[in-house]
């Protein structure tokens, strides 16, 4: 306990009582407890367990201050489906300013039996970082104020706090060097804390692998409220947090990234093709080429509906100049018809903006804006594909795409380094033999009115694709959470359900993740709808030793 100095007492207590002027009693739905807590008791506990004075007025958002509470709750949330009035809301949001605040929040949440949700960027597709459908009341620990990025070019490393966005990390690297980068996500407003916990694929993964493949250390708060690094947490936990999904093993405070070399000149392009321009045959050819072409080249396909047809856009990053790119394309993918005027030579940081959808002339400083301004109602799913989908399969797909108002698919090629890393190196297992990943998405702006219609469409599309995608298991990407696959509950039956979606996300690595979870968080404190479950008590014999 650190005593508050006398001259600070009045200031702290005034702010304290302002926050808790209306005390909300929270009854926790824990099977073994009927303990209740209040905002006041949480703040008192925080005061006793933090080494730094918490400025209550700036760190807590409560429903009593409805304007700021609602605004901050919605600030980084992407999916409006989980911001409807009917969606469960947290009792309050705590925004730590220091690692010790995170420690105290874990200790106090355990002491008071408070269900805790952790949010870094707010991009969780099913709102798991800011909504709880399985346990209420709950609170949100929002890490958005922990966003320091420290780059050391001499050692080719950077420490990035969990609340920083991917774009901020890229920009800080760029400030120090135009020949260093990091192979993570394409969306610049992703919170890096959660992003890497799922693997973190991006436009350089064919050259360097996933973001999680390039993490060399981390700092987390464990279930006991300790801050530990790689050595302190042990290799099993360090393995689990790099691709095993967020919210299961601890709270990520920061990642230590291994920076990768990038050329001073890279090339980007986008070539659109409609069905009337031979889009079906070109996409069929892309499936054979994109995973096997030069690993410096990443060509994804963005598929949408427009003007009563299906549009395919070939959006690419090449780690080199336009002349070398054109030679590769002429040899391996002439069907696309890439020309010199399609190619834009630029810097790596500008390519980040281009791939994220910004005009190439956009100043790099836009990456510092942090939160995405784009929000809508949406539902997404994912698949991994090993064999080329035949043209007849594509033609059936187009019929279904044309039935929906706002369909979108993104096909991301694998191969290269992705196929050279073992499936068990980190929990992300979709490696050798995977040609590409599909993200399916439908979005709409009319709220709850047509939700079922859009949800029904994407589920039918997903069923249609079954013969063409990976099987046994049918894979899914954990960063594209899909609650259609099932949810966690506290029972042996739900453990079997978790194994169903768990093997889709992690294949055989799910078993090791469960063992790690059982060892370090047997009481399942870090928990959400699709967190890694510990083994049921009846199955725990022999799980306490080495993993």
KEBA-946547 format. One line per field, with one value per residue (C-alpha): chain; x, y, z; residue number from 1. Coordinates in Angstrom, 3 decimals, always signed. Last residue first. Layout:
# residues N
c	(A, ...)
px	(X, ...)
py	(Y, ...)
pz	(Z, ...)
k	(NUM, ...)
This chain:
# residues 547
c	(A, A, A, A, A, A, A, A, A, A, A, A, A, A, A, A, A, A, A, A, A, A, A, A, A, A, A, A, A, A, A, A, A, A, A, A, A, A, A, A, A, A, A, A, A, A, A, A, A, A, A, A, A, A, A, A, A, A, A, A, A, A, A, A, A, A, A, A, A, A, A, A, A, A, A, A, A, A, A, A, A, A, A, A, A, A, A, A, A, A, A, A, A, A, A, A, A, A, A, A, A, A, A, A, A, A, A, A, A, A, A, A, A, A, A, A, A, A, A, A, A, A, A, A, A, A, A, A, A, A, A, A, A, A, A, A, A, A, A, A, A, A, A, A, A, A, A, A, A, A, A, A, A, A, A, A, A, A, A, A, A, A, A, A, A, A, A, A, A, A, A, A, A, A, A, A, A, A, A, A, A, A, A, A, A, A, A, A, A, A, A, A, A, A, A, A, A, A, A, A, A, A, A, A, A, A, A, A, A, A, A, A, A, A, A, A, A, A, A, A, A, A, A, A, A, A, A, A, A, A, A, A, A, A, A, A, A, A, A, A, A, A, A, A, A, A, A, A, A, A, A, A, A, A, A, A, A, A, A, A, A, A, A, A, A, A, A, A, A, A, A, A, A, A, A, A, A, A, A, A, A, A, A, A, A, A, A, A, A, A, A, A, A, A, A, A, A, A, A, A, A, A, A, A, A, A, A, A, A, A, A, A, A, A, A, A, A, A, A, A, A, A, A, A, A, A, A, A, A, A, A, A, A, A, A, A, A, A, A, A, A, A, A, A, A, A, A, A, A, A, A, A, A, A, A, A, A, A, A, A, A, A, A, A, A, A, A, A, A, A, A, A, A, A, A, A, A, A, A, A, A, A, A, A, A, A, A, A, A, A, A, A, A, A, A, A, A, A, A, A, A, A, A, A, A, A, A, A, A, A, A, A, A, A, A, A, A, A, A, A, A, A, A, A, A, A, A, A, A, A, A, A, A, A, A, A, A, A, A, A, A, A, A, A, A, A, A, A, A, A, A, A, A, A, A, A, A, A, A, A, A, A, A, A, A, A, A, A, A, A, A, A, A, A, A, A, A, A, A, A, A, A, A, A, A, A, A, A, A, A, A, A, A, A, A, A, A, A, A, A, A, A, A, A, A, A, A, A, A, A, A, A, A, A, A, A, A, A, A, A, A, A, A, A, A, A, A, A, A, A, A, A, A, A, A, A, A, A, A, A, A, A, A, A, A, A, A)
px	(+3.295, +5.271, +3.214, -0.211, -2.203, -1.878, -5.441, -7.478, -10.355, -12.955, -12.080, -13.096, -10.077, -9.516, -11.374, -9.693, -11.798, -14.711, -17.558, -15.232, -12.928, -9.809, -10.741, -11.053, -10.419, -7.516, -5.689, -1.997, -2.047, -5.515, -4.906, -1.615, -3.295, -6.190, -3.751, -1.956, -5.194, -6.164, -2.857, -4.349, -6.481, -6.294, -9.319, -11.445, -10.139, -11.343, -14.772, -15.566, -13.382, -15.403, -18.563, -16.938, -16.117, -19.711, -20.921, -18.490, -20.039, -19.333, -20.237, -18.173, -19.828, -20.385, -19.400, -22.097, -20.118, -17.661, -14.487, -12.471, -9.277, -9.606, -9.343, -11.470, -10.637, -13.009, -11.531, -11.419, -12.069, -10.462, -12.637, -14.467, -17.212, -18.293, -18.697, -22.489, -22.813, -20.909, -23.138, -26.201, -24.817, -24.004, -27.550, -29.285, -27.304, -28.320, -32.018, -31.871, -30.387, -32.942, -34.656, -32.015, -29.945, -30.558, -26.925, -25.787, -22.691, -21.971, -18.582, -16.781, -13.040, -11.296, -7.818, -5.434, -3.400, -3.073, -0.820, +1.611, +0.283, -3.020, -1.889, -1.927, -0.968, +2.760, +5.461, +2.875, +1.885, +5.584, +6.798, +7.741, +4.229, +3.669, +7.150, +6.030, +2.464, -0.609, -2.840, -5.590, -9.101, -11.357, -15.108, -17.725, -21.489, -23.610, -27.075, -27.020, -28.439, -25.585, -23.091, -25.186, -25.191, -21.468, -20.717, -22.455, -20.219, -17.167, -18.033, -18.422, -15.048, -13.400, -12.218, -8.462, -7.377, -6.193, -8.686, -9.004, -12.325, -13.722, -16.952, -18.242, -21.372, -21.871, -23.610, -21.512, -18.623, -15.822, -14.134, -11.288, -9.438, -5.797, -5.375, -1.650, -1.792, -3.017, +0.536, +1.617, +0.197, -2.341, -1.019, -1.445, -5.175, -6.128, -7.521, -5.430, -3.314, -2.494, -1.690, +0.679, +2.194, +2.995, +4.964, +6.837, +7.856, +6.460, +6.412, +2.880, +2.139, -0.973, +0.812, +3.482, +0.912, -0.702, -2.728, -4.146, -3.729, +0.029, +0.412, +3.706, +6.102, +4.607, +3.863, +7.452, +8.914, +6.421, +7.431, +11.125, +10.448, +8.068, +10.587, +10.742, +8.759, +5.531, +2.195, -1.044, -4.791, -6.488, -10.058, -12.942, -16.328, -19.489, -22.246, -25.508, -23.775, -21.523, -21.099, -17.870, -14.719, -11.351, -8.526, -5.116, -1.809, +1.308, +4.642, +8.055, +7.346, +7.650, +4.538, +3.292, +0.348, -0.857, -0.573, -3.026, -5.810, -5.114, -5.934, -9.456, -9.727, -8.732, -11.234, -14.095, -13.232, -13.183, -13.976, -17.745, -17.223, -15.644, -11.914, -10.201, -6.387, -4.944, -1.212, +1.626, +5.394, +8.162, +11.165, +13.401, +13.322, +11.971, +13.997, +12.156, +11.614, +11.438, +8.652, +8.583, +4.918, +3.254, +0.740, -1.087, -3.618, -3.493, -4.086, -7.499, -8.548, -6.925, -6.532, -3.929, -1.813, +1.160, -0.350, +0.026, +3.748, +4.648, +2.462, +4.355, +7.748, +7.579, +5.701, +8.754, +11.196, +8.837, +7.965, +5.873, +3.754, +1.996, -1.720, -2.249, -4.045, -1.104, -0.360, +1.625, +4.897, +6.047, +9.140, +10.390, +7.374, +7.999, +5.890, +3.029, +3.110, +2.692, +5.217, +8.148, +7.904, +4.441, +3.277, +4.241, +0.706, -0.727, -1.559, -1.763, -1.704, -4.716, -2.876, -1.101, -4.245, -5.357, -2.546, -1.909, -5.209, -6.316, -6.703, -4.240, -6.133, -3.616, -2.244, +1.269, +4.633, +6.812, +8.950, +12.469, +14.045, +12.512, +13.956, +13.344, +10.112, +8.993, +9.087, +6.946, +4.502, +4.158, +3.503, +0.908, -0.803, -0.966, -2.742, -1.293, -3.273, -1.106, +2.180, +4.781, +8.428, +10.457, +13.343, +15.987, +18.770, +20.274, +16.837, +15.483, +11.838, +9.768, +5.995, +3.841, +0.111, -1.251, -4.177, -6.228, -6.001, -9.711, -10.537, -14.260, -16.607, -19.140, -22.522, -23.191, -21.845, -22.379, -23.360, -20.571, -19.944, -16.839, -13.954, -16.246, -17.859, -18.367, -15.905, -13.416, -12.105, -12.172, -8.497, -7.212, -10.210, -10.200, -13.404, -13.601, -16.269, -16.082, -15.596, -14.632, -11.156, -10.620, -11.660, -9.568, -6.394, -6.904, -7.587, -4.587, -2.269, -3.723, -3.218, +0.363, +1.014, +0.209, -2.504, -5.359, -8.711, -11.538, -14.996, -18.108, -21.064, -20.566, -23.485, -25.459, -26.864, -30.541, -29.688, -27.720, -23.938, -23.211, -24.728, -22.863, -19.665, -16.562, -16.173, -13.326, -15.242, -18.575, -17.912, -16.169, -19.159, -21.641, -19.735, -18.976, -22.641, -24.117, -22.118, -24.053, -23.268, -19.648, -16.358, -13.308, -9.719, -9.997, -11.962, -10.259, -6.722, -5.211, -2.326, +0.543, +1.607, -1.785, -3.426, -5.084, -6.496, -7.762, -9.578, -11.255, -12.235, -13.734, -15.634, -17.102, -18.207, -20.080, -19.641, -21.679, -20.640, -23.153, -20.413, -19.801, -21.725, -20.535, -23.235, -21.966, -24.455, -23.388, -24.534, -24.284, -23.351, -24.527, -22.127, -19.361, -17.475, -17.856, -16.867, -13.526, -12.825, -13.233, -11.288, -8.300, -8.130, -8.604, -6.006, -3.238, -1.728, -1.777, +0.307, -1.481, -0.064, +1.270, +0.000)
py	(-29.030, -29.731, -30.816, -29.696, -31.547, -35.065, -35.376, -32.435, -34.251, -34.276, -30.687, -29.498, -28.519, -24.811, -22.948, -20.881, -17.767, -17.855, -16.178, -14.459, -15.390, -14.355, -15.588, -19.206, -20.833, -22.875, -19.780, -20.707, -24.519, -25.033, -22.327, -23.897, -27.298, -25.810, -24.100, -27.428, -29.111, -26.213, -26.586, -29.593, -27.299, -23.707, -21.764, -24.658, -26.875, -24.337, -24.024, -27.675, -28.014, -25.181, -27.237, -30.107, -27.680, -26.450, -29.915, -30.123, -26.976, -23.290, -21.788, -20.889, -20.023, -21.670, -21.560, -19.002, -16.809, -15.993, -14.158, -12.926, -12.653, -16.397, -17.266, -20.280, -23.770, -26.559, -29.331, -31.885, -29.701, -26.828, -25.068, -25.877, -28.280, -25.977, -22.808, -23.093, -23.344, -20.076, -18.398, -19.628, -18.231, -14.932, -14.580, -15.520, -12.890, -10.288, -11.120, -11.462, -7.989, -6.296, -3.982, -4.148, -1.293, -0.056, +0.594, -2.745, -4.883, -8.363, -9.980, -13.083, -13.299, -15.906, -17.265, -18.488, -21.406, -23.366, -26.400, -25.496, -22.942, -22.525, -23.386, -20.107, -21.425, -20.678, -22.970, -25.778, -25.411, -25.242, -22.234, -22.731, -22.441, -18.917, -17.948, -18.233, -19.492, -17.541, -15.384, -13.178, -13.347, -10.531, -10.890, -8.156, -8.154, -5.018, -5.579, -9.366, -11.501, -10.656, -12.381, -15.555, -15.790, -14.987, -17.963, -20.336, -19.023, -19.472, -23.122, -23.692, -22.028, -24.518, -23.449, -24.002, -26.425, -25.500, -22.847, -21.367, -19.944, -16.917, -15.367, -11.838, -10.019, -6.288, -3.204, -0.155, +1.922, +3.727, +6.514, +4.208, +5.090, +6.063, +9.394, +8.693, +6.875, +10.129, +11.373, +9.491, +12.304, +11.051, +11.271, +7.521, +7.842, +5.841, +2.313, +0.476, -0.938, +2.603, +3.845, +0.943, +1.495, +5.054, +3.679, +1.299, +4.103, +4.562, +3.196, +3.122, +0.520, +0.545, +2.780, +0.122, -2.449, -5.463, -7.633, -9.946, -12.969, -12.360, -13.950, -15.844, -14.538, -11.141, -10.666, -11.378, -9.070, -6.355, -6.585, -6.281, -3.130, -1.694, -1.663, -3.967, -5.349, -5.729, -4.808, -5.672, -5.087, -7.159, -5.827, -8.164, -6.701, -8.778, -7.424, -5.526, -2.141, -3.118, -6.088, -6.818, -8.935, -7.697, -9.912, -9.985, -9.875, -10.088, -10.109, -10.420, -14.157, -14.583, -16.461, -19.691, -18.613, -16.052, -18.234, -21.124, -19.148, -16.224, -18.456, -19.068, -15.348, -14.546, -17.061, -15.606, -11.957, -12.283, -8.626, -9.217, -10.676, -7.399, -6.805, -4.095, -3.722, -2.150, -1.526, -1.055, -0.910, -0.632, +1.679, +2.060, -1.711, -3.267, -4.921, -6.534, -5.290, -7.809, -6.612, -6.465, -6.469, -4.481, -4.664, -7.825, -8.852, -12.475, -15.996, -16.067, -12.595, -12.567, -15.443, -18.217, -16.443, -15.249, -15.485, -19.266, -19.502, -16.920, -18.863, -22.083, -20.355, -19.014, -16.029, -14.580, -15.170, -13.755, -10.749, -10.665, -8.036, -9.743, -9.358, -12.986, -13.803, -12.489, -8.933, -9.126, -7.916, -9.370, -10.671, -11.747, -11.060, -11.736, -14.872, -13.004, -10.386, -13.190, -14.537, -12.610, -12.689, -14.183, -12.298, -8.904, -7.722, -8.626, -11.363, -10.739, -14.047, -13.766, -12.357, -9.999, -7.965, -7.812, -5.583, -3.971, -2.135, -2.136, +1.360, +0.802, -2.015, -4.051, -5.906, -6.984, -7.513, -4.810, -2.265, -0.976, +0.714, +4.156, +4.487, +6.238, +8.068, +5.032, +2.851, +5.408, +5.446, +1.664, +1.436, +4.195, +2.418, -0.851, +1.040, +1.700, +0.426, -2.658, -0.831, -1.232, -2.091, -1.924, -3.942, -3.851, -3.668, -0.459, +0.745, +0.904, +2.017, +2.882, +3.044, +4.272, +3.578, +2.919, +5.358, +2.987, +0.145, -0.069, -2.310, -2.836, -3.844, -6.648, -7.311, -9.745, -12.965, -14.756, -12.054, -9.682, -6.622, -4.421, -6.705, -9.472, -7.197, -10.002, -8.693, -7.553, -4.258, -2.364, -1.413, -2.380, -3.711, -6.084, -7.420, -8.163, -9.961, -8.633, -11.101, -8.382, -9.728, -10.948, -7.632, -5.851, -7.797, -7.456, -3.717, -3.267, -4.843, -2.717, +0.415, -0.669, -0.726, +2.974, +5.258, +2.816, +3.467, +2.011, +1.652, +1.304, -0.956, -2.338, -2.393, -5.381, -4.846, -3.804, -0.139, -1.165, -0.915, -4.570, -4.628, -1.361, -3.329, -1.134, -0.158, +2.344, +5.350, +3.665, +3.122, +6.516, +8.377, +6.458, +7.179, +10.809, +11.593, +9.421, +10.709, +8.479, +5.599, +5.657, +6.444, +6.179, +7.228, +11.010, +11.830, +9.109, +10.413, +7.180, +7.902, +5.548, +2.355, +0.766, -1.713, +0.322, +2.986, +0.340, -1.392, +1.847, +2.447, -1.031, -0.605, +2.704, +1.285, -1.286, -4.945, -8.079, -11.550, -14.324, -16.809, -20.318, -20.077, -16.526, -14.157, -10.997, -8.602, -5.033, -2.204, +1.159, +4.040, +7.418, +10.103, +7.645, +9.742, +12.998, +11.240, +10.230, +13.586, +15.240, +12.448, +12.885, +16.665, +16.556, +13.870, +15.348, +17.645, +14.821, +12.454, +9.342, +6.262, +3.462, +0.000)
pz	(-20.918, -17.759, -14.751, -13.584, -16.240, -14.819, -13.559, -14.815, -16.498, -13.715, -12.810, -16.277, -18.397, -18.625, -21.369, -24.111, -24.583, -26.998, -25.101, -22.638, -19.781, -17.950, -14.469, -15.630, -12.236, -13.647, -14.939, -15.320, -15.558, -16.970, -19.572, -20.662, -20.958, -22.935, -25.309, -25.817, -26.853, -29.132, -31.002, -32.790, -35.003, -33.696, -34.959, -36.182, -33.370, -30.823, -32.439, -31.751, -28.648, -27.135, -27.661, -25.739, -22.946, -23.122, -22.193, -19.291, -17.889, -17.285, -20.645, -23.702, -26.993, -30.369, -34.066, -34.838, -32.440, -35.219, -34.265, -37.232, -35.193, -34.560, -38.240, -39.187, -40.456, -41.494, -39.418, -40.855, -43.919, -45.792, -48.358, -51.601, -50.525, -47.641, -49.703, -49.974, -46.202, -45.749, -48.351, -46.463, -43.221, -44.932, -46.256, -42.999, -41.110, -43.681, -43.424, -39.655, -39.299, -41.513, -39.031, -36.312, -37.671, -41.192, -42.105, -43.526, -43.791, -45.103, -44.769, -45.924, -45.275, -47.366, -46.692, -49.371, -50.651, -47.404, -47.924, -45.190, -42.722, -40.920, -37.391, -35.414, -31.937, -32.458, -33.841, -33.964, -37.610, -38.524, -40.492, -44.160, -45.616, -44.331, -45.536, -49.169, -49.455, -48.326, -50.509, -49.031, -50.526, -49.329, -49.705, -49.475, -49.729, -49.240, -50.683, -51.118, -53.961, -56.357, -54.054, -54.152, -57.939, -57.955, -55.695, -58.091, -60.874, -58.643, -58.032, -61.770, -62.292, -59.970, -56.472, -56.361, -53.638, -50.133, -49.022, -45.542, -44.398, -42.590, -41.323, -40.872, -39.716, -39.945, -38.660, -39.390, -38.155, -40.001, -38.039, -37.069, -33.902, -33.849, -35.625, -35.713, -39.057, -40.608, -40.035, -43.171, -45.299, -47.885, -51.456, -52.076, -51.402, -48.286, -48.528, -45.937, -48.791, -49.890, -46.388, -45.736, -49.179, -48.133, -45.174, -47.502, -49.850, -53.352, -56.874, -58.246, -60.922, -63.119, -65.674, -66.096, -67.179, -65.456, -67.854, -65.195, -67.481, -67.637, -64.184, -63.921, -66.581, -67.347, -63.641, -62.599, -65.257, -64.328, -60.664, -61.503, -63.494, -60.885, -58.039, -55.033, -52.128, -54.097, -52.544, -54.295, -54.740, -57.441, -57.532, -58.404, -59.242, -59.459, -61.667, -61.362, -61.190, -58.277, -55.984, -54.120, -54.255, -52.986, -54.218, -52.553, -54.381, -52.181, -54.013, -52.359, -52.016, -55.787, -57.009, -55.481, -53.311, -55.914, -59.024, -58.753, -57.081, -59.410, -62.416, -61.145, -60.427, -64.017, -65.412, -63.367, -64.001, -67.794, -68.436, -68.206, -64.751, -63.718, -63.307, -61.282, -61.111, -57.953, -57.715, -55.261, -55.687, -53.095, -53.000, -49.919, -49.610, -46.402, -43.655, -40.714, -37.163, -34.316, -32.076, -28.296, -27.310, -24.559, -21.715, -22.779, -20.143, -19.114, -20.387, -22.077, -23.254, -26.663, -29.105, -29.181, -31.809, -29.806, -26.292, -26.144, -26.979, -24.352, -21.913, -22.591, -22.741, -19.208, -17.776, -16.042, -18.890, -21.472, -19.318, -16.156, -14.428, -11.531, -10.841, -9.878, -13.152, -15.145, -16.221, -19.447, -20.881, -24.180, -25.944, -29.381, -31.579, -35.276, -35.743, -34.029, -36.795, -39.280, -41.765, -43.227, -47.035, -47.608, -44.497, -45.921, -46.800, -43.424, -40.949, -37.224, -35.291, -33.001, -29.957, -32.371, -33.031, -29.407, -28.157, -31.542, -31.529, -35.164, -36.634, -39.506, -41.205, -43.239, -40.257, -39.310, -40.989, -39.364, -41.173, -41.565, -44.600, -44.174, -40.674, -37.348, -38.168, -40.200, -37.083, -35.250, -38.183, -38.359, -34.618, -34.840, -37.715, -35.795, -33.051, -29.634, -26.658, -26.168, -25.723, -28.444, -27.750, -30.955, -32.324, -35.070, -32.430, -33.830, -34.947, -31.397, -31.544, -28.462, -28.999, -26.090, -26.390, -22.887, -22.989, -25.153, -22.651, -21.809, -18.860, -19.300, -16.478, -16.082, -14.512, -16.011, -17.447, -20.761, -23.240, -22.298, -24.454, -24.847, -25.813, -27.059, -29.643, -32.152, -34.734, -32.083, -33.443, -30.154, -30.248, -26.801, -24.886, -21.916, -20.340, -16.606, -14.581, -11.029, -8.190, -5.696, -4.929, -8.485, -10.038, -7.420, -8.201, -11.956, -11.702, -9.413, -11.957, -14.735, -12.645, -11.945, -15.701, -15.902, -17.255, -16.820, -18.535, -16.437, -17.966, -15.813, -15.166, -18.655, -21.119, -22.368, -25.895, -26.032, -26.614, -29.734, -29.469, -30.217, -33.690, -34.331, -34.949, -34.846, -31.192, -30.745, -29.433, -28.676, -24.983, -24.856, -26.258, -24.153, -20.942, -21.850, -22.425, -19.673, -16.735, -14.346, -16.701, -15.457, -17.199, -14.984, -15.675, -16.007, -12.857, -10.844, -11.203, -9.847, -7.495, -8.241, -6.480, -6.886, -4.552, -1.799, -4.089, -6.495, -3.644, -2.654, -6.253, -6.541, -3.280, -4.445, -7.770, -5.765, -5.054, -4.450, -3.329, -4.042, -4.849, -6.172, -9.431, -10.152, -11.389, -9.736, -8.164, -8.854, -6.606, -8.321, -6.075, -7.311, -6.166, -6.948, -9.489, -7.580, -4.389, -5.867, -7.438, -4.076, -2.371, -4.664, -4.311, -0.544, -0.059, -2.218, +0.420, +2.934, +0.768, -0.401, +1.296, -0.912, +0.000)
k	(547, 546, 545, 544, 543, 542, 541, 540, 539, 538, 537, 536, 535, 534, 533, 532, 531, 530, 529, 528, 527, 526, 525, 524, 523, 522, 521, 520, 519, 518, 517, 516, 515, 514, 513, 512, 511, 510, 509, 508, 507, 506, 505, 504, 503, 502, 501, 500, 499, 498, 497, 496, 495, 494, 493, 492, 491, 490, 489, 488, 487, 486, 485, 484, 483, 482, 481, 480, 479, 478, 477, 476, 475, 474, 473, 472, 471, 470, 469, 468, 467, 466, 465, 464, 463, 462, 461, 460, 459, 458, 457, 456, 455, 454, 453, 452, 451, 450, 449, 448, 447, 446, 445, 444, 443, 442, 441, 440, 439, 438, 437, 436, 435, 434, 433, 432, 431, 430, 429, 428, 427, 426, 425, 424, 423, 422, 421, 420, 419, 418, 417, 416, 415, 414, 413, 412, 411, 410, 409, 408, 407, 406, 405, 404, 403, 402, 401, 400, 399, 398, 397, 396, 395, 394, 393, 392, 391, 390, 389, 388, 387, 386, 385, 384, 383, 382, 381, 380, 379, 378, 377, 376, 375, 374, 373, 372, 371, 370, 369, 368, 367, 366, 365, 364, 363, 362, 361, 360, 359, 358, 357, 356, 355, 354, 353, 352, 351, 350, 349, 348, 347, 346, 345, 344, 343, 342, 341, 340, 339, 338, 337, 336, 335, 334, 333, 332, 331, 330, 329, 328, 327, 326, 325, 324, 323, 322, 321, 320, 319, 318, 317, 316, 315, 314, 313, 312, 311, 310, 309, 308, 307, 306, 305, 304, 303, 302, 301, 300, 299, 298, 297, 296, 295, 294, 293, 292, 291, 290, 289, 288, 287, 286, 285, 284, 283, 282, 281, 280, 279, 278, 277, 276, 275, 274, 273, 272, 271, 270, 269, 268, 267, 266, 265, 264, 263, 262, 261, 260, 259, 258, 257, 256, 255, 254, 253, 252, 251, 250, 249, 248, 247, 246, 245, 244, 243, 242, 241, 240, 239, 238, 237, 236, 235, 234, 233, 232, 231, 230, 229, 228, 227, 226, 225, 224, 223, 222, 221, 220, 219, 218, 217, 216, 215, 214, 213, 212, 211, 210, 209, 208, 207, 206, 205, 204, 203, 202, 201, 200, 199, 198, 197, 196, 195, 194, 193, 192, 191, 190, 189, 188, 187, 186, 185, 184, 183, 182, 181, 180, 179, 178, 177, 176, 175, 174, 173, 172, 171, 170, 169, 168, 167, 166, 165, 164, 163, 162, 161, 160, 159, 158, 157, 156, 155, 154, 153, 152, 151, 150, 149, 148, 147, 146, 145, 144, 143, 142, 141, 140, 139, 138, 137, 136, 135, 134, 133, 132, 131, 130, 129, 128, 127, 126, 125, 124, 123, 122, 121, 120, 119, 118, 117, 116, 115, 114, 113, 112, 111, 110, 109, 108, 107, 106, 105, 104, 103, 102, 101, 100, 99, 98, 97, 96, 95, 94, 93, 92, 91, 90, 89, 88, 87, 86, 85, 84, 83, 82, 81, 80, 79, 78, 77, 76, 75, 74, 73, 72, 71, 70, 69, 68, 67, 66, 65, 64, 63, 62, 61, 60, 59, 58, 57, 56, 55, 54, 53, 52, 51, 50, 49, 48, 47, 46, 45, 44, 43, 42, 41, 40, 39, 38, 37, 36, 35, 34, 33, 32, 31, 30, 29, 28, 27, 26, 25, 24, 23, 22, 21, 20, 19, 18, 17, 16, 15, 14, 13, 12, 11, 10, 9, 8, 7, 6, 5, 4, 3, 2, 1)
